[in-house]
């Protein structure tokens, strides 16, 4: 599956749905972003059940600001509408695959319970 361009028009709709969404925050002038892009693309081909989104931080400054993106590339993992991972830096392919395995293995009921406890 190809990556999906995320904009202010579709970001919430895509990231709030059930399932796993990975988001790559990037910019055209960013060398590490360009080197990470083929890794991200290959992973999107391997995992057709996951939505692989890309946010161009230059064109979508509102989204970048909302998530306080200060360094790119930043990878964010969202599962069932909950952000479960966010970290700046390009990941090697093995680390990206490992992240996907960990996000798949999460017990989302437990994650929601811990979030609720944390927010009270």
Biopython code that builds the backbone (N, CA, C, O; Angstrom):
import numpy as np
from Bio.PDB.StructureBuilder import StructureBuilder

atoms = [
    (1, "UNK", "N", (0.840, -1.178, 0.000)),
    (1, "UNK", "CA", (0.000, 0.000, 0.000)),
    (1, "UNK", "C", (0.887, 1.244, 0.000)),
    (1, "UNK", "O", (1.879, 1.308, 0.726)),
    (2, "UNK", "N", (0.538, 2.186, -0.786)),
    (2, "UNK", "CA", (1.315, 3.428, -0.845)),
    (2, "UNK", "C", (1.018, 4.270, 0.391)),
    (2, "UNK", "O", (0.036, 4.052, 1.101)),
    (3, "UNK", "N", (1.887, 5.225, 0.617)),
    (3, "UNK", "CA", (1.676, 6.125, 1.745)),
    (3, "UNK", "C", (0.564, 7.126, 1.416)),
    (3, "UNK", "O", (0.265, 7.386, 0.251)),
    (4, "UNK", "N", (-0.034, 7.673, 2.463)),
    (4, "UNK", "CA", (-1.134, 8.614, 2.331)),
    (4, "UNK", "C", (-0.642, 9.991, 2.776)),
    (4, "UNK", "O", (-0.054, 10.129, 3.849)),
    (5, "UNK", "N", (-0.883, 10.993, 1.957)),
    (5, "UNK", "CA", (-0.525, 12.353, 2.354)),
    (5, "UNK", "C", (-1.557, 12.847, 3.358)),
    (5, "UNK", "O", (-2.756, 12.863, 3.078)),
    (6, "UNK", "N", (-1.079, 13.249, 4.528)),
    (6, "UNK", "CA", (-1.976, 13.736, 5.567)),
    (6, "UNK", "C", (-1.962, 15.258, 5.583)),
    (6, "UNK", "O", (-0.904, 15.888, 5.567)),
    (7, "UNK", "N", (-3.157, 15.833, 5.615)),
    (7, "UNK", "CA", (-3.316, 17.285, 5.627)),
    (7, "UNK", "C", (-4.293, 17.647, 6.746)),
    (7, "UNK", "O", (-4.861, 16.764, 7.389)),
    (8, "UNK", "N", (-4.483, 18.940, 6.976)),
    (8, "UNK", "CA", (-5.459, 19.347, 7.988)),
    (8, "UNK", "C", (-6.848, 18.840, 7.611)),
    (8, "UNK", "O", (-7.691, 18.645, 8.488)),
    (9, "UNK", "N", (-7.098, 18.626, 6.327)),
    (9, "UNK", "CA", (-8.418, 18.176, 5.871)),
    (9, "UNK", "C", (-8.702, 16.722, 6.237)),
    (9, "UNK", "O", (-9.853, 16.376, 6.502)),
    (10, "UNK", "N", (-7.670, 15.853, 6.259)),
    (10, "UNK", "CA", (-7.935, 14.427, 6.492)),
    (10, "UNK", "C", (-7.226, 13.838, 7.709)),
    (10, "UNK", "O", (-7.457, 12.674, 8.037)),
    (11, "UNK", "N", (-6.368, 14.603, 8.390)),
    (11, "UNK", "CA", (-5.545, 14.054, 9.470)),
    (11, "UNK", "C", (-6.387, 13.380, 10.556)),
    (11, "UNK", "O", (-6.160, 12.215, 10.882)),
    (12, "UNK", "N", (-7.356, 14.109, 11.117)),
    (12, "UNK", "CA", (-8.157, 13.548, 12.215)),
    (12, "UNK", "C", (-8.935, 12.319, 11.764)),
    (12, "UNK", "O", (-9.001, 11.322, 12.483)),
    (13, "UNK", "N", (-9.520, 12.390, 10.580)),
    (13, "UNK", "CA", (-10.306, 11.269, 10.062)),
    (13, "UNK", "C", (-9.438, 10.009, 9.953)),
    (13, "UNK", "O", (-9.864, 8.922, 10.342)),
    (14, "UNK", "N", (-8.231, 10.160, 9.425)),
    (14, "UNK", "CA", (-7.338, 9.007, 9.234)),
    (14, "UNK", "C", (-6.809, 8.497, 10.574)),
    (14, "UNK", "O", (-6.786, 7.287, 10.802)),
    (15, "UNK", "N", (-6.386, 9.394, 11.461)),
    (15, "UNK", "CA", (-5.714, 8.960, 12.690)),
    (15, "UNK", "C", (-6.666, 8.557, 13.808)),
    (15, "UNK", "O", (-6.244, 7.912, 14.768)),
    (16, "UNK", "N", (-7.929, 8.921, 13.707)),
    (16, "UNK", "CA", (-8.868, 8.569, 14.772)),
    (16, "UNK", "C", (-9.622, 7.277, 14.492)),
    (16, "UNK", "O", (-10.444, 6.852, 15.304)),
    (17, "UNK", "N", (-9.351, 6.650, 13.351)),
    (17, "UNK", "CA", (-10.043, 5.405, 13.031)),
    (17, "UNK", "C", (-9.374, 4.232, 13.749)),
    (17, "UNK", "O", (-8.264, 4.359, 14.267)),
    (18, "UNK", "N", (-10.062, 3.093, 13.772)),
    (18, "UNK", "CA", (-9.491, 1.900, 14.391)),
    (18, "UNK", "C", (-8.324, 1.394, 13.560)),
    (18, "UNK", "O", (-8.243, 1.637, 12.356)),
    (19, "UNK", "N", (-7.427, 0.689, 14.227)),
    (19, "UNK", "CA", (-6.278, 0.129, 13.537)),
    (19, "UNK", "C", (-5.027, 0.955, 13.802)),
    (19, "UNK", "O", (-5.019, 1.856, 14.641)),
    (20, "UNK", "N", (-3.977, 0.625, 13.069)),
    (20, "UNK", "CA", (-2.671, 1.250, 13.270)),
    (20, "UNK", "C", (-2.410, 2.257, 12.158)),
    (20, "UNK", "O", (-2.597, 1.973, 10.975)),
    (21, "UNK", "N", (-1.973, 3.437, 12.571)),
    (21, "UNK", "CA", (-1.563, 4.474, 11.627)),
    (21, "UNK", "C", (-0.160, 4.908, 12.025)),
    (21, "UNK", "O", (0.070, 5.294, 13.171)),
    (22, "UNK", "N", (0.770, 4.849, 11.092)),
    (22, "UNK", "CA", (2.103, 5.415, 11.317)),
    (22, "UNK", "C", (2.152, 6.746, 10.585)),
    (22, "UNK", "O", (1.642, 6.876, 9.472)),
    (23, "UNK", "N", (2.771, 7.730, 11.223)),
    (23, "UNK", "CA", (2.872, 9.057, 10.615)),
    (23, "UNK", "C", (4.340, 9.449, 10.554)),
    (23, "UNK", "O", (5.053, 9.406, 11.556)),
    (24, "UNK", "N", (4.774, 9.829, 9.372)),
    (24, "UNK", "CA", (6.137, 10.310, 9.143)),
    (24, "UNK", "C", (6.043, 11.818, 8.922)),
    (24, "UNK", "O", (5.514, 12.276, 7.910)),
    (25, "UNK", "N", (6.564, 12.585, 9.884)),
    (25, "UNK", "CA", (6.640, 14.042, 9.740)),
    (25, "UNK", "C", (7.957, 14.343, 9.027)),
    (25, "UNK", "O", (9.020, 13.950, 9.507)),
    (26, "UNK", "N", (7.901, 15.025, 7.904)),
    (26, "UNK", "CA", (9.081, 15.227, 7.064)),
    (26, "UNK", "C", (9.004, 16.592, 6.374)),
    (26, "UNK", "O", (8.003, 17.301, 6.472)),
    (27, "UNK", "N", (10.087, 16.939, 5.674)),
    (27, "UNK", "CA", (10.107, 18.139, 4.819)),
    (27, "UNK", "C", (11.049, 17.866, 3.656)),
    (27, "UNK", "O", (11.973, 17.059, 3.760)),
    (28, "UNK", "N", (10.800, 18.547, 2.557)),
    (28, "UNK", "CA", (11.550, 18.330, 1.325)),
    (28, "UNK", "C", (13.036, 18.663, 1.479)),
    (28, "UNK", "O", (13.878, 18.047, 0.825)),
    (29, "UNK", "N", (13.363, 19.628, 2.333)),
    (29, "UNK", "CA", (14.757, 20.063, 2.487)),
    (29, "UNK", "C", (15.553, 19.185, 3.455)),
    (29, "UNK", "O", (16.750, 19.401, 3.643)),
    (30, "UNK", "N", (14.906, 18.210, 4.061)),
    (30, "UNK", "CA", (15.504, 17.405, 5.132)),
    (30, "UNK", "C", (16.191, 16.161, 4.565)),
    (30, "UNK", "O", (15.524, 15.248, 4.078)),
    (31, "UNK", "N", (17.527, 16.126, 4.630)),
    (31, "UNK", "CA", (18.296, 14.987, 4.122)),
    (31, "UNK", "C", (17.930, 13.669, 4.785)),
    (31, "UNK", "O", (17.648, 12.698, 4.083)),
    (32, "UNK", "N", (17.924, 13.598, 6.135)),
    (32, "UNK", "CA", (17.548, 12.336, 6.788)),
    (32, "UNK", "C", (16.128, 11.880, 6.407)),
    (32, "UNK", "O", (15.863, 10.681, 6.322)),
    (33, "UNK", "N", (15.224, 12.834, 6.181)),
    (33, "UNK", "CA", (13.855, 12.491, 5.764)),
    (33, "UNK", "C", (13.879, 11.783, 4.414)),
    (33, "UNK", "O", (13.189, 10.784, 4.210)),
    (34, "UNK", "N", (14.681, 12.314, 3.500)),
    (34, "UNK", "CA", (14.772, 11.725, 2.159)),
    (34, "UNK", "C", (15.394, 10.333, 2.201)),
    (34, "UNK", "O", (15.005, 9.449, 1.437)),
    (35, "UNK", "N", (16.364, 10.141, 3.099)),
    (35, "UNK", "CA", (16.986, 8.821, 3.224)),
    (35, "UNK", "C", (16.026, 7.822, 3.879)),
    (35, "UNK", "O", (16.075, 6.630, 3.577)),
    (36, "UNK", "N", (15.156, 8.302, 4.774)),
    (36, "UNK", "CA", (14.208, 7.424, 5.461)),
    (36, "UNK", "C", (13.027, 7.050, 4.559)),
    (36, "UNK", "O", (12.433, 5.988, 4.742)),
    (37, "UNK", "N", (12.684, 7.890, 3.605)),
    (37, "UNK", "CA", (11.491, 7.689, 2.774)),
    (37, "UNK", "C", (11.417, 6.302, 2.128)),
    (37, "UNK", "O", (10.357, 5.679, 2.188)),
    (38, "UNK", "N", (12.500, 5.781, 1.508)),
    (38, "UNK", "CA", (12.391, 4.451, 0.887)),
    (38, "UNK", "C", (12.168, 3.335, 1.913)),
    (38, "UNK", "O", (11.490, 2.350, 1.617)),
    (39, "UNK", "N", (12.730, 3.483, 3.108)),
    (39, "UNK", "CA", (12.532, 2.503, 4.189)),
    (39, "UNK", "C", (11.044, 2.484, 4.565)),
    (39, "UNK", "O", (10.440, 1.419, 4.694)),
    (40, "UNK", "N", (10.476, 3.657, 4.734)),
    (40, "UNK", "CA", (9.068, 3.814, 5.100)),
    (40, "UNK", "C", (8.165, 3.237, 3.994)),
    (40, "UNK", "O", (7.177, 2.557, 4.276)),
    (41, "UNK", "N", (8.516, 3.516, 2.765)),
    (41, "UNK", "CA", (7.751, 3.028, 1.607)),
    (41, "UNK", "C", (7.781, 1.503, 1.540)),
    (41, "UNK", "O", (6.747, 0.874, 1.314)),
    (42, "UNK", "N", (8.954, 0.905, 1.734)),
    (42, "UNK", "CA", (9.068, -0.560, 1.716)),
    (42, "UNK", "C", (8.208, -1.175, 2.813)),
    (42, "UNK", "O", (7.531, -2.180, 2.597)),
    (43, "UNK", "N", (8.243, -0.566, 3.983)),
    (43, "UNK", "CA", (7.453, -1.072, 5.102)),
    (43, "UNK", "C", (5.961, -0.975, 4.785)),
    (43, "UNK", "O", (5.193, -1.866, 5.146)),
    (44, "UNK", "N", (5.547, 0.102, 4.111)),
    (44, "UNK", "CA", (4.125, 0.258, 3.757)),
    (44, "UNK", "C", (3.697, -0.840, 2.775)),
    (44, "UNK", "O", (2.542, -1.266, 2.781)),
    (45, "UNK", "N", (4.630, -1.291, 1.936)),
    (45, "UNK", "CA", (4.313, -2.378, 1.004)),
    (45, "UNK", "C", (4.153, -3.710, 1.742)),
    (45, "UNK", "O", (3.367, -4.561, 1.325)),
    (46, "UNK", "N", (4.891, -3.890, 2.826)),
    (46, "UNK", "CA", (4.856, -5.143, 3.594)),
    (46, "UNK", "C", (3.630, -5.258, 4.490)),
    (46, "UNK", "O", (3.152, -6.361, 4.755)),
    (47, "UNK", "N", (3.122, -4.125, 4.954)),
    (47, "UNK", "CA", (2.055, -4.131, 5.969)),
    (47, "UNK", "C", (0.810, -3.428, 5.433)),
    (47, "UNK", "O", (0.544, -2.271, 5.760)),
    (48, "UNK", "N", (0.052, -4.148, 4.602)),
    (48, "UNK", "CA", (-1.097, -3.527, 3.949)),
    (48, "UNK", "C", (-2.236, -3.217, 4.916)),
    (48, "UNK", "O", (-3.150, -2.467, 4.573)),
    (49, "UNK", "N", (-2.190, -3.788, 6.126)),
    (49, "UNK", "CA", (-3.243, -3.534, 7.113)),
    (49, "UNK", "C", (-2.985, -2.258, 7.927)),
    (49, "UNK", "O", (-3.822, -1.854, 8.734)),
    (50, "UNK", "N", (-1.832, -1.631, 7.712)),
    (50, "UNK", "CA", (-1.463, -0.419, 8.443)),
    (50, "UNK", "C", (-1.532, 0.767, 7.488)),
    (50, "UNK", "O", (-1.143, 0.664, 6.324)),
    (51, "UNK", "N", (-2.031, 1.891, 7.993)),
    (51, "UNK", "CA", (-2.028, 3.118, 7.196)),
    (51, "UNK", "C", (-0.708, 3.835, 7.448)),
    (51, "UNK", "O", (-0.366, 4.136, 8.592)),
    (52, "UNK", "N", (0.021, 4.105, 6.390)),
    (52, "UNK", "CA", (1.290, 4.828, 6.474)),
    (52, "UNK", "C", (1.040, 6.250, 5.962)),
    (52, "UNK", "O", (0.868, 6.462, 4.762)),
    (53, "UNK", "N", (1.020, 7.209, 6.871)),
    (53, "UNK", "CA", (0.765, 8.589, 6.497)),
    (53, "UNK", "C", (2.032, 9.414, 6.516)),
    (53, "UNK", "O", (2.986, 9.105, 7.231)),
    (54, "UNK", "N", (2.028, 10.474, 5.714)),
    (54, "UNK", "CA", (3.158, 11.402, 5.681)),
    (54, "UNK", "C", (2.623, 12.819, 5.851)),
    (54, "UNK", "O", (1.644, 13.208, 5.215)),
    (55, "UNK", "N", (3.280, 13.581, 6.719)),
    (55, "UNK", "CA", (2.918, 14.984, 6.925)),
    (55, "UNK", "C", (4.101, 15.841, 6.495)),
    (55, "UNK", "O", (5.169, 15.792, 7.105)),
    (56, "UNK", "N", (3.904, 16.622, 5.444)),
    (56, "UNK", "CA", (4.916, 17.590, 5.005)),
    (56, "UNK", "C", (4.830, 18.773, 5.973)),
    (56, "UNK", "O", (3.881, 19.555, 5.930)),
    (57, "UNK", "N", (5.829, 18.892, 6.841)),
    (57, "UNK", "CA", (5.762, 19.908, 7.904)),
    (57, "UNK", "C", (5.814, 21.332, 7.360)),
    (57, "UNK", "O", (5.410, 22.269, 8.047)),
    (58, "UNK", "N", (6.300, 21.503, 6.153)),
    (58, "UNK", "CA", (6.306, 22.839, 5.533)),
    (58, "UNK", "C", (4.896, 23.210, 5.078)),
    (58, "UNK", "O", (4.437, 24.327, 5.315)),
    (59, "UNK", "N", (4.222, 22.281, 4.433)),
    (59, "UNK", "CA", (2.884, 22.547, 3.899)),
    (59, "UNK", "C", (1.807, 22.451, 4.979)),
    (59, "UNK", "O", (0.754, 23.080, 4.874)),
    (60, "UNK", "N", (2.079, 21.660, 6.013)),
    (60, "UNK", "CA", (1.075, 21.405, 7.062)),
    (60, "UNK", "C", (1.595, 21.876, 8.422)),
    (60, "UNK", "O", (1.679, 21.098, 9.373)),
    (61, "UNK", "N", (1.939, 23.154, 8.495)),
    (61, "UNK", "CA", (2.538, 23.697, 9.720)),
    (61, "UNK", "C", (1.596, 23.604, 10.917)),
    (61, "UNK", "O", (2.045, 23.478, 12.056)),
    (62, "UNK", "N", (0.299, 23.666, 10.660)),
    (62, "UNK", "CA", (-0.680, 23.585, 11.743)),
    (62, "UNK", "C", (-0.607, 22.216, 12.439)),
    (62, "UNK", "O", (-0.661, 22.137, 13.666)),
    (63, "UNK", "N", (-0.484, 21.146, 11.652)),
    (63, "UNK", "CA", (-0.385, 19.801, 12.237)),
    (63, "UNK", "C", (0.936, 19.661, 12.990)),
    (63, "UNK", "O", (0.964, 19.141, 14.105)),
    (64, "UNK", "N", (2.024, 20.121, 12.384)),
    (64, "UNK", "CA", (3.336, 20.043, 13.040)),
    (64, "UNK", "C", (3.309, 20.786, 14.373)),
    (64, "UNK", "O", (3.867, 20.310, 15.361)),
    (65, "UNK", "N", (2.667, 21.940, 14.403)),
    (65, "UNK", "CA", (2.579, 22.730, 15.637)),
    (65, "UNK", "C", (1.715, 22.022, 16.676)),
    (65, "UNK", "O", (2.042, 22.020, 17.863)),
    (66, "UNK", "N", (0.619, 21.423, 16.232)),
    (66, "UNK", "CA", (-0.305, 20.731, 17.146)),
    (66, "UNK", "C", (0.426, 19.641, 17.928)),
    (66, "UNK", "O", (0.153, 19.433, 19.110)),
    (67, "UNK", "N", (1.351, 18.950, 17.271)),
    (67, "UNK", "CA", (2.084, 17.862, 17.914)),
    (67, "UNK", "C", (3.486, 18.275, 18.352)),
    (67, "UNK", "O", (4.303, 17.432, 18.722)),
    (68, "UNK", "N", (3.757, 19.583, 18.307)),
    (68, "UNK", "CA", (5.021, 20.137, 18.783)),
    (68, "UNK", "C", (6.224, 19.444, 18.131)),
    (68, "UNK", "O", (7.190, 19.080, 18.802)),
    (69, "UNK", "N", (6.141, 19.273, 16.813)),
    (69, "UNK", "CA", (7.231, 18.633, 16.065)),
    (69, "UNK", "C", (8.364, 19.645, 15.931)),
    (69, "UNK", "O", (8.209, 20.678, 15.280)),
    (70, "UNK", "N", (9.504, 19.343, 16.551)),
    (70, "UNK", "CA", (10.642, 20.259, 16.542)),
    (70, "UNK", "C", (11.828, 19.706, 15.761)),
    (70, "UNK", "O", (12.758, 20.435, 15.416)),
    (71, "UNK", "N", (11.778, 18.406, 15.490)),
    (71, "UNK", "CA", (12.878, 17.751, 14.794)),
    (71, "UNK", "C", (12.274, 16.766, 13.799)),
    (71, "UNK", "O", (11.334, 16.041, 14.123)),
    (72, "UNK", "N", (12.819, 16.745, 12.593)),
    (72, "UNK", "CA", (12.316, 15.798, 11.604)),
    (72, "UNK", "C", (13.466, 14.991, 11.027)),
    (72, "UNK", "O", (14.596, 15.478, 10.987)),
    (73, "UNK", "N", (13.208, 13.776, 10.583)),
    (73, "UNK", "CA", (11.892, 13.152, 10.609)),
    (73, "UNK", "C", (11.469, 12.789, 12.040)),
    (73, "UNK", "O", (12.314, 12.507, 12.890)),
    (74, "UNK", "N", (10.181, 12.799, 12.291)),
    (74, "UNK", "CA", (9.607, 12.271, 13.521)),
    (74, "UNK", "C", (8.614, 11.201, 13.111)),
    (74, "UNK", "O", (7.800, 11.402, 12.209)),
    (75, "UNK", "N", (8.691, 10.059, 13.784)),
    (75, "UNK", "CA", (7.766, 8.962, 13.521)),
    (75, "UNK", "C", (6.781, 8.893, 14.681)),
    (75, "UNK", "O", (7.167, 8.919, 15.850)),
    (76, "UNK", "N", (5.509, 8.804, 14.332)),
    (76, "UNK", "CA", (4.466, 8.678, 15.339)),
    (76, "UNK", "C", (3.649, 7.428, 15.012)),
    (76, "UNK", "O", (3.326, 7.166, 13.854)),
    (77, "UNK", "N", (3.320, 6.662, 16.055)),
    (77, "UNK", "CA", (2.455, 5.494, 15.882)),
    (77, "UNK", "C", (1.164, 5.750, 16.649)),
    (77, "UNK", "O", (1.177, 6.132, 17.819)),
    (78, "UNK", "N", (0.055, 5.531, 15.962)),
    (78, "UNK", "CA", (-1.263, 5.733, 16.555)),
    (78, "UNK", "C", (-2.039, 4.433, 16.388)),
    (78, "UNK", "O", (-2.111, 3.878, 15.291)),
    (79, "UNK", "N", (-2.610, 3.958, 17.474)),
    (79, "UNK", "CA", (-3.423, 2.740, 17.379)),
    (79, "UNK", "C", (-4.794, 3.022, 17.970)),
    (79, "UNK", "O", (-4.910, 3.480, 19.106)),
    (80, "UNK", "N", (-5.814, 2.749, 17.201)),
    (80, "UNK", "CA", (-7.200, 2.971, 17.634)),
    (80, "UNK", "C", (-7.395, 4.398, 18.154)),
    (80, "UNK", "O", (-8.105, 4.616, 19.137)),
    (81, "UNK", "N", (-6.762, 5.360, 17.489)),
    (81, "UNK", "CA", (-6.937, 6.765, 17.840)),
    (81, "UNK", "C", (-6.082, 7.257, 18.994)),
    (81, "UNK", "O", (-6.202, 8.413, 19.399)),
    (82, "UNK", "N", (-5.208, 6.388, 19.537)),
    (82, "UNK", "CA", (-4.360, 6.751, 20.667)),
    (82, "UNK", "C", (-2.899, 6.796, 20.212)),
    (82, "UNK", "O", (-2.402, 5.837, 19.621)),
    (83, "UNK", "N", (-2.216, 7.906, 20.486)),
    (83, "UNK", "CA", (-0.788, 7.993, 20.152)),
    (83, "UNK", "C", (-0.027, 7.104, 21.133)),
    (83, "UNK", "O", (-0.058, 7.336, 22.342)),
    (84, "UNK", "N", (0.651, 6.092, 20.613)),
    (84, "UNK", "CA", (1.355, 5.141, 21.473)),
    (84, "UNK", "C", (2.873, 5.259, 21.346)),
    (84, "UNK", "O", (3.616, 4.630, 22.100)),
    (85, "UNK", "N", (3.330, 6.075, 20.379)),
    (85, "UNK", "CA", (4.778, 6.242, 20.174)),
    (85, "UNK", "C", (5.000, 7.503, 19.358)),
    (85, "UNK", "O", (4.269, 7.770, 18.404)),
    (86, "UNK", "N", (6.001, 8.271, 19.730)),
    (86, "UNK", "CA", (6.430, 9.409, 18.917)),
    (86, "UNK", "C", (7.894, 9.670, 19.241)),
    (86, "UNK", "O", (8.268, 9.853, 20.399)),
    (87, "UNK", "N", (8.715, 9.685, 18.193)),
    (87, "UNK", "CA", (10.144, 9.881, 18.413)),
    (87, "UNK", "C", (10.781, 10.501, 17.178)),
    (87, "UNK", "O", (10.548, 10.056, 16.054)),
    (88, "UNK", "N", (11.599, 11.548, 17.403)),
    (88, "UNK", "CA", (12.320, 12.111, 16.262)),
    (88, "UNK", "C", (13.468, 11.201, 15.843)),
    (88, "UNK", "O", (14.011, 10.445, 16.648)),
    (89, "UNK", "N", (13.821, 11.291, 14.573)),
    (89, "UNK", "CA", (14.960, 10.535, 14.060)),
    (89, "UNK", "C", (14.518, 9.466, 13.081)),
    (89, "UNK", "O", (13.501, 8.803, 13.284)),
    (90, "UNK", "N", (15.284, 9.305, 12.028)),
    (90, "UNK", "CA", (15.014, 8.255, 11.050)),
    (90, "UNK", "C", (15.341, 6.912, 11.676)),
    (90, "UNK", "O", (16.376, 6.754, 12.324)),
    (91, "UNK", "N", (14.465, 5.956, 11.481)),
    (91, "UNK", "CA", (14.686, 4.623, 12.037)),
    (91, "UNK", "C", (15.272, 3.712, 10.960)),
    (91, "UNK", "O", (14.868, 3.778, 9.799)),
    (92, "UNK", "N", (16.232, 2.855, 11.351)),
    (92, "UNK", "CA", (16.666, 1.816, 10.414)),
    (92, "UNK", "C", (15.480, 0.871, 10.166)),
    (92, "UNK", "O", (14.555, 0.798, 10.975)),
    (93, "UNK", "N", (15.520, 0.166, 9.061)),
    (93, "UNK", "CA", (14.402, -0.712, 8.704)),
    (93, "UNK", "C", (14.068, -1.701, 9.818)),
    (93, "UNK", "O", (12.894, -1.929, 10.108)),
    (94, "UNK", "N", (15.087, -2.291, 10.444)),
    (94, "UNK", "CA", (14.840, -3.278, 11.506)),
    (94, "UNK", "C", (14.128, -2.632, 12.699)),
    (94, "UNK", "O", (13.264, -3.257, 13.315)),
    (95, "UNK", "N", (14.484, -1.394, 13.026)),
    (95, "UNK", "CA", (13.840, -0.704, 14.146)),
    (95, "UNK", "C", (12.389, -0.357, 13.817)),
    (95, "UNK", "O", (11.520, -0.431, 14.686)),
    (96, "UNK", "N", (12.126, 0.020, 12.568)),
    (96, "UNK", "CA", (10.753, 0.315, 12.149)),
    (96, "UNK", "C", (9.903, -0.953, 12.223)),
    (96, "UNK", "O", (8.764, -0.910, 12.690)),
    (97, "UNK", "N", (10.448, -2.078, 11.768)),
    (97, "UNK", "CA", (9.725, -3.350, 11.839)),
    (97, "UNK", "C", (9.471, -3.738, 13.296)),
    (97, "UNK", "O", (8.397, -4.236, 13.633)),
    (98, "UNK", "N", (10.458, -3.509, 14.152)),
    (98, "UNK", "CA", (10.318, -3.802, 15.576)),
    (98, "UNK", "C", (9.222, -2.933, 16.203)),
    (98, "UNK", "O", (8.423, -3.414, 17.007)),
    (99, "UNK", "N", (9.194, -1.662, 15.830)),
    (99, "UNK", "CA", (8.158, -0.749, 16.324)),
    (99, "UNK", "C", (6.772, -1.266, 15.917)),
    (99, "UNK", "O", (5.848, -1.280, 16.731)),
    (100, "UNK", "N", (6.635, -1.685, 14.666)),
    (100, "UNK", "CA", (5.350, -2.196, 14.175)),
    (100, "UNK", "C", (4.926, -3.418, 14.992)),
    (100, "UNK", "O", (3.763, -3.529, 15.381)),
    (101, "UNK", "N", (5.865, -4.336, 15.255)),
    (101, "UNK", "CA", (5.548, -5.524, 16.057)),
    (101, "UNK", "C", (5.070, -5.123, 17.449)),
    (101, "UNK", "O", (4.098, -5.677, 17.963)),
    (102, "UNK", "N", (5.759, -4.155, 18.057)),
    (102, "UNK", "CA", (5.387, -3.726, 19.409)),
    (102, "UNK", "C", (4.011, -3.067, 19.429)),
    (102, "UNK", "O", (3.224, -3.301, 20.347)),
    (103, "UNK", "N", (3.717, -2.248, 18.427)),
    (103, "UNK", "CA", (2.409, -1.583, 18.373)),
    (103, "UNK", "C", (1.306, -2.623, 18.156)),
    (103, "UNK", "O", (0.231, -2.520, 18.748)),
    (104, "UNK", "N", (1.570, -3.629, 17.305)),
    (104, "UNK", "CA", (0.587, -4.701, 17.084)),
    (104, "UNK", "C", (0.311, -5.464, 18.380)),
    (104, "UNK", "O", (-0.819, -5.884, 18.627)),
    (105, "UNK", "N", (1.340, -5.641, 19.205)),
    (105, "UNK", "CA", (1.226, -6.469, 20.411)),
    (105, "UNK", "C", (0.569, -5.743, 21.594)),
    (105, "UNK", "O", (0.259, -6.372, 22.605)),
    (106, "UNK", "N", (0.359, -4.454, 21.477)),
    (106, "UNK", "CA", (-0.214, -3.699, 22.593)),
    (106, "UNK", "C", (-1.605, -4.192, 22.964)),
    (106, "UNK", "O", (-2.414, -4.532, 22.101)),
    (107, "UNK", "N", (-1.863, -4.224, 24.259)),
    (107, "UNK", "CA", (-3.211, -4.477, 24.769)),
    (107, "UNK", "C", (-3.859, -3.102, 24.928)),
    (107, "UNK", "O", (-3.596, -2.387, 25.896)),
    (108, "UNK", "N", (-4.707, -2.745, 23.968)),
    (108, "UNK", "CA", (-5.253, -1.385, 23.952)),
    (108, "UNK", "C", (-6.181, -1.102, 25.129)),
    (108, "UNK", "O", (-6.308, 0.051, 25.543)),
    (109, "UNK", "N", (-6.832, -2.129, 25.678)),
    (109, "UNK", "CA", (-7.651, -1.913, 26.883)),
    (109, "UNK", "C", (-6.753, -1.475, 28.030)),
    (109, "UNK", "O", (-7.096, -0.573, 28.795)),
    (110, "UNK", "N", (-5.593, -2.128, 28.139)),
    (110, "UNK", "CA", (-4.627, -1.774, 29.180)),
    (110, "UNK", "C", (-4.071, -0.361, 28.944)),
    (110, "UNK", "O", (-3.916, 0.410, 29.891)),
    (111, "UNK", "N", (-3.778, -0.030, 27.703)),
    (111, "UNK", "CA", (-3.261, 1.300, 27.366)),
    (111, "UNK", "C", (-4.281, 2.369, 27.755)),
    (111, "UNK", "O", (-3.925, 3.375, 28.367)),
    (112, "UNK", "N", (-5.548, 2.152, 27.401)),
    (112, "UNK", "CA", (-6.599, 3.132, 27.741)),
    (112, "UNK", "C", (-6.770, 3.281, 29.244)),
    (112, "UNK", "O", (-6.990, 4.381, 29.752)),
    (113, "UNK", "N", (-6.665, 2.142, 29.959)),
    (113, "UNK", "CA", (-6.794, 2.157, 31.418)),
    (113, "UNK", "C", (-5.667, 3.004, 32.032)),
    (113, "UNK", "O", (-5.909, 3.827, 32.915)),
    (114, "UNK", "N", (-4.438, 2.789, 31.551)),
    (114, "UNK", "CA", (-3.289, 3.546, 32.076)),
    (114, "UNK", "C", (-3.432, 5.035, 31.732)),
    (114, "UNK", "O", (-3.100, 5.896, 32.547)),
    (115, "UNK", "N", (-3.921, 5.332, 30.535)),
    (115, "UNK", "CA", (-4.147, 6.734, 30.153)),
    (115, "UNK", "C", (-5.167, 7.382, 31.072)),
    (115, "UNK", "O", (-4.977, 8.515, 31.515)),
    (116, "UNK", "N", (-6.239, 6.673, 31.359)),
    (116, "UNK", "CA", (-7.294, 7.200, 32.226)),
    (116, "UNK", "C", (-6.745, 7.466, 33.628)),
    (116, "UNK", "O", (-7.060, 8.484, 34.244)),
    (117, "UNK", "N", (-5.922, 6.541, 34.125)),
    (117, "UNK", "CA", (-5.321, 6.720, 35.457)),
    (117, "UNK", "C", (-4.375, 7.914, 35.452)),
    (117, "UNK", "O", (-4.338, 8.694, 36.404)),
    (118, "UNK", "N", (-3.624, 8.047, 34.387)),
    (118, "UNK", "CA", (-2.651, 9.144, 34.269)),
    (118, "UNK", "C", (-3.349, 10.502, 34.203)),
    (118, "UNK", "O", (-2.837, 11.497, 34.716)),
    (119, "UNK", "N", (-4.514, 10.533, 33.573)),
    (119, "UNK", "CA", (-5.228, 11.806, 33.384)),
    (119, "UNK", "C", (-6.076, 12.205, 34.584)),
    (119, "UNK", "O", (-6.714, 13.258, 34.565)),
    (120, "UNK", "N", (-6.093, 11.384, 35.624)),
    (120, "UNK", "CA", (-6.890, 11.736, 36.821)),
    (120, "UNK", "C", (-6.029, 12.110, 37.967)),
    (120, "UNK", "O", (-6.537, 12.430, 39.042)),
]
sb = StructureBuilder()
sb.init_structure("model")
sb.init_model(0)
sb.init_chain("A")
sb.init_seg("    ")
for serial, (resi, resn, name, xyz) in enumerate(atoms, 1):
    if name == "N":
        sb.init_residue(resn, " ", resi, " ")
    sb.init_atom(name, np.array(xyz, "f"), 0.0, 1.0, " ", f" {name:<3s}", serial, name[0])
structure = sb.get_structure()
